[in-house]
Amino acid sequence: MPLIARSDRRAVPVLLALLCMCTALTPARARASETPFDPAPAVAALTRLLPAHAAQISLVPEPQAAPGVDAFTVSGTPGAIRVRGTSPATLLTGVGWYLRNVAHADIGLPGDSTSTLPATLPPVPAAHTGAAVVPHRYALNDTDNGYSGAYRSFADYQHEVDVLALHGFNEVLVTVGAEAPYLRALQGFGYSAADLRAWIPAPAHQPWWLLQNMSGFGGPVSEQLVAARAAVGRRLCDHLRALGMTPVLPGYFGTVPTDFAERDPGAAVVPQGTWTAFARDSWLDPTGPRFAEVAAAYYAAQRDAFGDSAVYKMDPLHEGGTAGGVDVPAAAGAIQRALLTAHPGAVWAILGWEHNPTAALLSGVDRSRMLIVDGLSDRYDGLDRESDWGGTPYAFGTIPDFGGKTAVGANTGVWTTRFRQWLTKPGSALKGIAFMPEGTGTDPAALALFADLAWSADGIDRAAWFTAYATARYGRADAHAAEAWAHLREGPYGMPSDGWSEPQDGLFTARPSLTASTSASWSPKRLRYDPESVRKALAELLAVAPELRGTDTYRYDLVNIARQALADESRRLLPEIDEAYTAGDLAAFRSLVSRWSAAEDDLDRLAATDARFMVGTWLAQVPSWGETDAERARLQYDARSILTTWGGTRAEAEDGGLHDYAAREWSGLVADLYAKRWAAFFASLDTALVHQTHPAPVDYYALDDAWAHSTSVYPTTPAGDPLGVAAAVAASLNRPSEASR
């Protein structure tokens, strides 16, 4: 739904052109039908999103003009807005277009500026038709349920889906409750329920179990927990179906416990070694004698739990998996046959990541029933996906966030240029978009712009898009808001395709070292944009008109950009501290360490002004999922460890490099863990300078593990004025550095 409106006259040729684009690959839920659908689910979502204004918007179903072509038309007079659309979700997409382009309000993930709407909704100057230029608009990463929050409520998931529909997505990965089919199916192959509940990891770590990377962490899971998660998963799938969207479910590609061959003699099993420092589960040979039977049992159990779907996600041999002596083309064919036997006509979605999917895998399948969701589209130059994947249908994808970190930014210039090039080149196999941050809810601008790719027949003018985004985000046009987003467009949202798709980490969350360059082991080690752009954006946001500062969107963005400015400051301060220490200048060292500590205090205080930046909010979701004190303690550890040690042993955290992969600049976590780590480190260096000795080592894993196992309760109610704290942060960043004095 492009921010710059176009007339019906210009949209007509777009619809005609799409007739030749949308092939038999289109999921069943998107096929044309002359029978109008029930708009009631869209009306219910609209009422949730706009309770005070929903009655002023009429939602009118209409059939697709061509198979797989979703479209909407928006028109109306004051207080009587009419949206026609080809599915319940597309009706909401039309509402989203109206809100942002006409009413100047935004509902993002996160942020909501609908409080600025007038009592009577404004008219549509000229009827506008929008049409999707690709049939697949796919959302969420395999890791989402871990890094976005495994302990969310159904209402949380429902809101996320409603907002994704507003932005035009129609396929959403659902993994909550995905353990239930395994628990039921594998009891027919030599396992008891207790065996399997010990094998299944706790919820925050389950995504990597589904990827065949690990098992058992934080278990055993209880029967009631499995049932409760499956119930939420079923409701979520039903909600997606009601909106005419596709729940993308995990398919079965052969994951079994490592002792499967002992439990089921005659089964052909391939050991998978390790992933980082975790023991991987085994791979049941899809060409062997037992695979088809296990797969059939899995799909039957999954159907009972969640119903049917049209798209199933599977990633065999993910991140270092080994085929052993298995014939990969034959195995891929067997995996697909099992899927199509259970779900005729279904599409196998597979992540384009590292070397997957290989040519060998693709040679064994019906490629017309495949969809590669490319995780590298914006990361490297010189890609030719038609050549790489032999014409297999694929979605232009991005992973702009790893670990659910709080950093903002994306390669948006690459998106707008490359998507258009790939879509229009001769022989293009591009059939969709795939928005796949490892954690959602951190960067609403990135989500909004990427979603608009799929609804922009003429491409996107980034300068115009960001100006219009600022207007919708805060309720009306404001010169300072527009200038703030212009700086961000050139800075963190203007990063190039240089081998990365995500912004760099801040260093307050890094494992202490004078030469630290990143928090996570696999993050950019340098700034990917000019940090001055963020400081300038912060100054402009602070100058936005007072009457716009009360919106939820403004306050979230202000805190987020001030937080990013502080994170960037850590990369300026640390080299100065290193220089002072190396020179043996105790006075300069202590002065700089004092500035570092003050910045950490500012960061924790700033984050405390918004519940979305508070670790207490994350942890408060957990207790309701546990039935006993012991279970609640296990689940708390699961939720805490994913942010810190990640693994449950020193080897898993340290040797595997997973510690701090999901670091968050959140109130409580900054003060109680990150600041204490740096304080211990700097105290060791200070002592070494004073006594001319080597610094004493600090056991950081012990500090991290102690926090992960602690039971301290953190606030969930914000404290302080975000405007006042952000202004203080801006003032502190304008102080001259030690080196410039």
N, C-alpha and C positions, 0 to 999 in steps of 0.2 A: 504494500500500500504506500506508494511514493508520497512524500510530503508535498510535492508540487503538483497541484491538481491538474487534471487533463479533462477535456470535454468528452462527451459520448462519441462525437464524430471521430476523434482520434483513436478511441478505444476499439471501434468496429474492426478496422483492419488487423488489430492485434488479435482479436478473437478468431478471425478467419485464418491468420497465420498459424495459430496454435493447433488448428485441425491436423496439420501434418507432423506436429511435434509429439503429441501424446499417443504413445503406442500401447500395445497389449500389456506392457509392464505396469500400467496404472493399477493400483490396488482396487479391489472389488468395491470398497466403499465409495470410490470416486467415480464409478462408471455412470454414464448418463441414464437418467430415468425420467419418464414423462410424468410419473406420479409425484406430486408435491410431497415433501417430507413434513414431518411434524416440527414446527418451530418452537414448541414449548420448552425444550431444553435450552435453546438459545435465549428465550425470554427469561427463563429462570436465572441463567448466567448474567444477563443484562441487569436483572433486578439485584443480584448480589453486587455487581460492580458499580451500578449507578442507582442506588435505591431511591434517591430523591428526584430522578429525572427519567427513569425507565418508562414511565407511562407516556412520555412525550415522543417515544420512538416506536414506530411500527415495524415489525420484522415480517417480511413477505417472502415465502419460499418460491423459487422458480427453478425449472429444470436446467441442466447444463446444455449449453448451445452445441457442445461437441464432447465426445467422451474424454473425461479427465480434465476438462477445462473448467476450473472454478472461477467464478466472477461475481461481482456485486455491483449494484447501482445505488447511489445515495441521492436523494432529492428531499425537498420539503420546505415548508414555511415556518415562521416562528412558532415554536412549541409543538410542531407537528412534522417530525422528521420521519421519512420513509426509507427503509433499507430493504432492497431486494437482493437475494443471494441464493447460491446453488447448494448450500448445505447449512446446517445450523452454525457450524464454525465459521463459514464464509460470511454469514450474516453478521457475526461478531467482528470479523475483519472489516466489514463495511462500517460498523460502528466505530471501530478503532480509527479508520481513516477520517471519519467525520470529526471525532473528538480532537485529533491532532491538527487537522487542516482547516477546520471551520470553527469549532468551539474553542480551540486552543487550550486543550487539557490533555494530560498524559497519564496513563496508567502503565507503569513499568514494573520490572523486577529488579529492584524494588522502586517504590515511589509512586505517589498518587497526588495529582494536582487538581482533581475534580472539585475541590472545595472552592475553586475560583469560578465555577460555572454560574452563569446568571440563572435566576429563577425560571425564566423562559428561554429555552434553547434557541440559539440563533438560526436563521434560515440558511439553506444551501444556495449560494448565488446562482449556480448552474448545475444541473444534474451531472453527476460524475460516475463513470463506469471504470472499475478496476478489474483487471484480469490477471491471473497467475500465469507467469511465463514458463513455469515448470510444474509438473504434477506432484513431485515429491518435495514436501517442506518438512524436513526431519529435525527433531530436537532431542537433545540430551545425550550425554556421554555414558558409557558403561559404568563409569566411576561416580556418576551423579548422586546415587543414593548414599554413597559414603561421604563425599565431600560437601554435599548440599545439606545433609542432615538425614540420617537414617531413622531418627526418632520423631519426625514430623507427624502431624495429625492428618486425617483425611481432608479436613478443611484447608490445610496448607497446600496439599497436593491439588485439590480442586481449584484453589485460587490460581496456582501456577498454570494449570491447564487453561483456565478461563483467559488469563493474560496471554498465553501463547496463541490462543485462538484469535484474540484481538489483533495480534501481530501477523496472522496469516499462516501459522504452522498447521499441518494436518496429520503428522505422524509423530508420536511421542513414545520414547523408550520407557517401558515399565518393568522395573526389576523388584520393587517392593513385594515381598511374599514369594519370590521365585524359588525359595528353598522347599516350599510345600510339595511340588511335584516330585522332586528328588526323594523327599522323605517317604512318600507313598510308593513310588515306582520301585525303588531299590530294595524295599522289603520283600519283593518277589524274587530276589537274587542272592539270598543268603544272609541278609542283614536284619537285625532287629531295629525297632524304632530308636532304642537307646543308643545303639551303635551309630546310627545316622545322625542323631542329635548331637553326638560328640564330634562328628565329622564336620558338621555345618558350622561356620564361624558366626560370631556375634554380628548383628546387623551392619554396623559401620564398616566392617571388613568383608562383607559378603560379595561386593562387586568383583573382587579379585579372585574369589573362589569360583564365581561364575565364569571368569576368564581362564580358569584352570591354573592359576598362579599359586594358590595356597589353600589351606583348609584348617579347620579346628580352632582358630584363634578366638579366645574369649568365651569358649563354650564350657559345658554343653548348653545348647539352646533348649528352652523348655517347650513342652507341647503347647502351652497357652500362648507363648510368644509367636511360634510358627503360625498358629491359628489366627492370632490377632493381625499379624502382618499379611497373611493371605486374605483376610477379610477386607483390609484396606486396599490391597492390590485388586481384588475383585470389584470393589466399588469404583476404584479409579478407572479400571478398564471399561466398566459399564458407563461411567461418565463420559469417557472419550467416545465410545460408540454412539451415545445419545447425541453428541455434538457432531456426528458424522466424521470423526477423526479416527485414525487407526492406532490402537495400542500395539506398539512393537514389543513382542515378547521374546524372551530368550529361547532359542531352539536347542535341540540336543545334538551335540557333535562328538560325544564320547567320554565326557568326564566321569571317572569312577574313583573310588578310594584305591589307595596303593595296594591293598590286599585283595582286590576284586577276584583275581585268578584263583586265590586260595579259597575264597568263598564259593566261587562258581567254576569248578574245574573244567577245563577245556576252552575257557574264554581266552582270546588273544589280547594281551594288554601290553602297552609300550610305556615303560617308565619315562618320566619327563624331567628328571633331575631337579634342579633348583631354579627359583626365580628370586633374584637378589640373594638373600640368605634363607629363604623359605623353601621347604620341601614342597614340590608341586604334586598335585594329584596325578594319577595315571590316565593314559588315553586308551580307551577301548577301541581296538582296531575296527574301523568301520567296514573293512572288507572281511572281517572275521565272522565266526558262526553265531555270535550272540548279539551283535550290534543292533540288528533290525528289531529283535525282540525287546531289547532294553529301550530303544528309541520309541517303539510303539507304546510301551508301558508308560514312558515319560509323557508322551503327547496325550495319552488318554487321561492321565492324572492332571496334566496342565489344563486340558479342556474342561474337566470337572471343576477345577479351581477357578479358572479365569475366563472360560469361554474361548471361542475361536478368534483368530486374527487373520490378517492377510499378509503380514510382514513379520519375519522372525530373524533375530539377530544371533549370529554365530561367528566366532573367531578362532578356528582351530589353529594350533601351533603359534599362539600369540606370544610375542616377546620372548623368543628363545625356545619355544617348544620344539621337540625333535620328532621326526617321523619314524626314526629307527629304520626298519626295513620295509615299512608300509609303502605301498604304491599310492602316492599322493593323488594323482588323477582319479584312480579307482575309489579311493577313500572319499574324495570330494563328491564323486557321483553317488556313492552310497549314502552320504549325509543328506544330499539333496533328495534322493529317492525316499528316504525315511520321512523327510519333511513333507514332500508332495503326496506321499501315501496317506499321511495323517491329515494334510490340509491341501487338497488339490488346488493348483493355481497360485499357491502362496509364493511370496518373494523372499529370497534369502538375502538379508542385509549383512554386509561384512565391512569391517573398518579398513580403510586404506591407511596403513601405518607401517613404518619401517619397510620391510620387503613384502608385506602382505597386502593383498592376496598375490601369491606367486603365479607365474605362468602355468606351472604344473597344476595347481589347484583349479585354475580357470579352465584348463583344457579338459577337465573331467566333468564339467557341469553344463547344463543348459543356461547359457549366459543371459538369455532373455528373461529368465526368472531370478536374476541377481540384481542387487543394487549395492554398489560400493560407496560407502559414505567416507569420503576422502578427508583424512585428518591433516593432510599436508598441502592442500591447495594453495594456501597463502604463505607457506613457509620457505619454499625454495623456488628459484627461477629455473627456467628451462624445462619445465614439466610438460609431457605430452601424454595425457591420460588415455587417449584413444589408442596410441601405440603401446603404452605400458600395459594396458588391460585388454587389448584386442577388440575394442569396440564394446566392451561390457558397459551397460548403463551405470552411471555414477552420479553422485551428488557433490557439487562444489562445497567443500567443508572447511571449517575452521575450529581450532582448539585454542581460543584466546586466553584461557586461564588454566593453570595446572595446580591441582591440589586445593582449589577453592580459595586461593590466596586473595588478599584484599587489594592488590595492585590494580590500577585502571589502565586501559589502553588496548589497542588492537591495530592490525595492519589494514585499516579501512581503505586506504588509497589503493592497496593491492586488490582488495575485494571488488571495488567498483570498476576498476580497469580490467582485471583478469576475468571476472565472471562474465562480463560482456564479451570479451574476446573468445573465451571458450564456448560460450553459448552459441555464438553466431558463426564460428568457423565451419567450413565445409566438413561434412561427416561427423559433426559433433555428437558424442554419446552422452552429453550432459543432460540429465533429466531431473535435477533437483538441487536443493541446498541442504546443508546439514550443519546446524549450530550445535557444537559439542564441547563447550567449556567443561572441564572436569568438575567444576562446581558452579551452579547458577546462583543468581541473586546478588552478584557483586558489581555488575557493569551494565546498567540498563541501556546506555547509549549504544554499546556494542551490539546488544541483542536487537535493538530497534533498527539500526542501520542494516545489519546483516539480513534481517527478515525482509526488509524492503527490496532487497535484490530480486526476490522471487515475484515481486509485483510491479516491477519497473520496466515497462516495455522499451522505453527510450534511454535507459541507463539513469544513473544518479549523479547529479552535480553536488559534490561534497560540500562546497562552500554554502550553497543554497540549503542543502539538507541540514547542516548544523545550525544555521541561522533559524530555520523553521523549528528545529528541535528545541532550541532555547526558548522560543516563543511558546510552544506547547508545554514545555516542561514547567514553566513558571506562571503560565496563565495569560500572558500578553507579551507583546514585543517590548524589549528593554535593551537599550544600547549597551549597557554594561554586561548584561547576560549574553548578548550576541558576541561581544568582544571576548568574554571569558571562553565561550565555546570555540571561537575562532583560534584562540591560543591553544586550546586542547586539541583541536583538529590538526594543527601544525605540529603539535608535540606528541603526547602519548597515543593519539589516534591517527598519527601520520607515520607510524613506524614502517620500515621497508621490509621486503622479502629477503632477509639476510640469514636464513637458517633458523629463525625463531618466529613464533606466532604470538608469544606472550611477552608482557613487559618484564623488566628485571625485578628482583626482590629488593625490598628494603633490607638494611643490615642490622637494624635493632633486633630482628628475629633470627639473625644468623648465629651459628655456633661461634663463640668469641675467638677472635684471632686478629692480629694487627693487619693481616693481609686478607681478611675475609672479603669475598667478592659476591657471595650469594648465600641465601638461606638453605635452599634445596640443592641437592647434588646435581640436578639436571636443569638448572635455570641459567638465563643469560648472566654472564659475569661482568657485564658493563652496562652503563646507561644506554638505552636504545633511542633516546630522544634528548633534546636540550631541556634540562630541568627548569630553566628559566621560564619556559612556557607554562609550567604548572604554577609557579609563583605568580606570574602575571595573571593567570586565570583566577587564582585565589583573590588577588587584589580586586579584580573586576567583579567577582561574585560578592565581595563584601560591599561593593558600591551599588548593587542592585537596588531598585526603588524599595523603600521600606514596606509599602503595601504588598509586595510580592514575597517578602521574607517569611511569611507565616505558613507557606505551603510545605507539605511533607516532602515534596520533591526538592525544593530549594534547600531545606535543612539537611536532607540526606546528602545532596551533592556538595554542599558547603563543607560538611564534616569530611566527606570522602576526599575532596580535593585538598583540604588542609592536611589530612592524614597523608596523602600522597606527597605533598610538599615536604613534610617531616621525614618521610621515608627516603626521599631523594637527598635530603640534607645529611642523612647518615653516611651517604657515599662521599660527601665532601669532607665531613668531619674525621672519619676514620683514617684516611691517609695523613691528615695533619697530626693526629695523635701518634701514628706510627713514626712520623718524622721527628716529633719531639722526643719520643722514647729512644729512638735510635741515636739521636744527638745527645742523649743524657741530660736533657733540659727539664729538670724536675718541675720548675715553676710553670713552664709552658704546658708540660704534660698534665699537671693537676688542673690548670685552667681549662684546657680542652676537655678533659674528662668531666669536669663540672658542667661544661656546656652539653656534652653528650647526655649526662644524667638528667639535666634539666629538659632536654628534648624528649627523653623517654617519659619523664613526668608529664610533659605537655601532651604527648601522644596518648597516654593512658587517660588523662583528664578529658581530652577531646573525644576519645572513643566512648567515654562514659556518658556523653550527652545524647547518644542515640542507641536505642536498644539493639539495633542491627549490628552494632560494633561492640557488643558486650558478650563476654564468654558465658555470663550467667544465663543469657537467652538460649544459647546452645545447650547448656547442661540442664536447664529447667524442662526441656522436652522429654528427658529420659525417664524419670520415675514412674510415670503412668504406664509404661510398657512392662514394668516388672511386677511380679506377683508377690515375691517375698523380699526380705531385706537382702538376702544373699544374691538373688537375681538382680536386684536394683544395683547392687555394688558392682557386679560383673558388667552390667550395661553402662554404668558410669565410667568404668575403666575403658571400655570399648570407645565411648565418645571422647574421652580425654586423650587416650593414647593415639588415636588417629591424627590428632593435631600436633603431637609432640614426638614421642618415641616411634610411633607407627607400629613397630613390632613389639613383641612381648619379652624379648631377651636382648641382652647387650649385642649379641651377634646380629640379630635381625635388624636392630636399630642402627648399629655402627658399621658392621662389615657390609651390610647390604646398602648402606647409604640412604636409608629411608627417613631418618630422623629429620624433623622440621620440613618435610616435603609439603605439608599442609599448614605451614605456619600462618598465623592470623594476627594482624595488628589490632587486637581487641582489648578493651578494658578488662582488667583482671588478669588476663594472660600476660600482658606486657609487664604490669607491676609485679606480679607474683612469680613469674618465671624468667622472662627475657631480661628484665632489668637486674634481677638477682644474679643471673649468669654473668652478665657484663660487669657487675659490681665485684664479683669474686675474681674475675679476670684482671680488672684494673687494679684491685688491691694487691694481687700477686705481682703485677708489674711495678707498682709503686714501691713495694717492699724491696724488689730487686734493684730498683734505682737507688734507693736509700742505702742499701747495704752492699751494692755492687756485686750482686749474686745473680744466679739464674732464677727466673720466675718459678714458683712452685706450681706444679700441674694442678688442674681443677678437673674433677670427675663430673663432666657435664651430663653424662648419661644418668648418673645417680640423681642429679637434680631434676632432670626431666622425668625419670621414672617415679620419683617421689611425688611430683605434682600429678602425674597420671593416676597414681594410686590414692591420692588424697581424697577426702570427702568434704572439703571446704565448700561452703555454699556462697555463691556470688549474687550480687543484686541483679534484678531484671528490670528495674525501673530506672530510667535515665536520670542523671543528676547534672545540674549546671546548664548554662545558656550556651548553645552551640555558636551563636553569633559572637558572643563575648570571648569564648575560648578560641575560636578560629581567628578573630582579630588579634588576640595576643600571640597566637602562633605566627601570623603574618609579620607582626612587629619583631618577634624574636629572630625570624629568618632574615630580616634586613640589617641585623647587627653585623659589623665587619668581622671577618674571620681573623683568627690569631695570626695567620701568615701575612695578612695585609696590614697589620698594625705596625 
